Amino acid sequence: MEFAVRYVNGPLQGTGAITVPDAAGEEPPLLQRIPLPNQGHGLQRTVSDAVGGQQHAVYERTGFNEPSGEWEFSLVRVE
């Protein structure tokens, strides 16, 4: 099942879509942990690469915008 989504803030701000198995239900997940593109430079990228981690944005579902038919998600944190 595919859902239209809007990320209201953070690095992924804008619209998109997510797909979940049909057995997952009629609503998208409450939380999403989404890998971010590795665009860091200098020390930030070096430290990130050293610990072997890619940054992830954690978004929480905050509501449904009926006129647009989009589920809205807000940034909780970047890890």
C-alpha positions as CSV (number, residue, x, y, z in Angstrom):
1,M,0.0,0.0,0.0
2,E,1.3,3.5,-0.9
3,F,0.7,6.6,1.1
4,A,1.2,10.3,0.1
5,V,3.3,12.0,2.7
6,R,4.5,15.5,3.5
7,Y,7.6,16.1,5.7
8,V,6.8,19.4,7.3
9,N,10.4,20.2,8.4
10,G,13.9,19.0,8.5
11,P,16.3,17.8,5.8
12,L,13.6,15.9,3.8
13,Q,11.1,18.8,3.9
14,G,8.6,18.4,1.1
15,T,6.2,15.8,-0.4
16,G,6.8,12.2,-1.2
17,A,5.4,8.7,-0.9
18,I,6.1,5.7,1.2
19,T,5.1,2.1,0.5
20,V,4.4,-0.5,3.2
21,P,3.1,-4.1,2.9
22,D,-0.6,-4.4,2.5
23,A,-0.8,-6.3,5.9
24,A,0.6,-3.2,7.7
25,G,-2.8,-1.6,7.9
26,E,-4.6,1.5,6.7
27,E,-2.1,4.1,8.1
28,P,1.6,4.6,7.6
29,P,3.9,3.9,10.5
30,L,4.1,6.2,13.5
31,L,7.8,6.6,13.2
32,Q,10.1,6.5,10.2
33,R,13.9,6.3,10.3
34,I,15.2,7.4,7.0
35,P,18.9,7.4,5.8
36,L,20.2,10.7,4.7
37,P,22.5,11.2,1.7
38,N,26.1,11.5,2.9
39,Q,26.9,15.1,1.9
40,G,29.1,16.1,4.8
41,H,32.5,17.6,4.3
42,G,35.6,18.0,6.4
43,L,35.6,16.9,10.0
44,Q,31.9,16.1,10.2
45,R,32.2,13.5,7.4
46,T,35.5,12.2,8.7
47,V,34.0,11.5,12.2
48,S,30.9,10.0,10.6
49,D,32.9,7.7,8.4
50,A,35.2,6.8,11.3
51,V,32.3,5.4,13.4
52,G,30.8,3.7,10.3
53,G,27.5,5.5,10.6
54,Q,25.3,7.2,8.1
55,Q,23.0,9.9,9.4
56,H,19.3,9.1,9.7
57,A,16.3,11.4,10.1
58,V,13.7,10.2,12.5
59,Y,10.2,11.5,11.6
60,E,7.0,11.1,13.6
61,R,3.5,11.0,12.0
62,T,1.6,14.1,13.2
63,G,-1.6,13.9,11.3
64,F,-3.5,13.6,8.1
65,N,-4.2,16.6,5.8
66,E,-7.6,15.7,4.3
67,P,-7.8,18.3,1.6
68,S,-4.4,17.2,0.1
69,G,-4.7,13.5,1.1
70,E,-1.3,13.5,2.6
71,W,0.0,12.1,5.9
72,E,2.2,14.7,7.7
73,F,5.4,13.9,9.5
74,S,7.6,16.1,11.7
75,L,11.3,15.7,12.4
76,V,12.0,14.3,15.8
77,R,15.8,14.1,15.5
78,V,18.8,13.4,13.3
79,E,21.0,10.6,14.5
